[in-house]
């Protein structure tokens, strides 16, 4: 029903930056909470950040001050600006759309992921 396509992943040295993008097939940024998740091999998938319809942002403690989530409603696009990257940030990053009723709930739609690799 709704397709989410991530891009912008790649390889970067520790301390570097990357910006991830997620384009939705329809206008959803004001209908859903939008979130970024990540999963590294052998680890559980974790919520990195989310942004609600009003633009209020929430981050997991490990990325506060380094990552910024934002959106462009007119372009149906979600972004994750990642600065001061660490090797621990290496993971597959996923875009997700979450019910606005409970922004911490399980996502309704998922993207297929984009790989981020940070070398030390």
Secondary structure by P-SEA (a helix, b strand, c coil): cbbbbbcbbbbbccccbbbbbbbbccccccccccbbbbbcccccccccccccccbbbbbcccccccbbbbbcccccbbbbbbcccccccccbbbbbccccccccccccccccbbbbbbcc
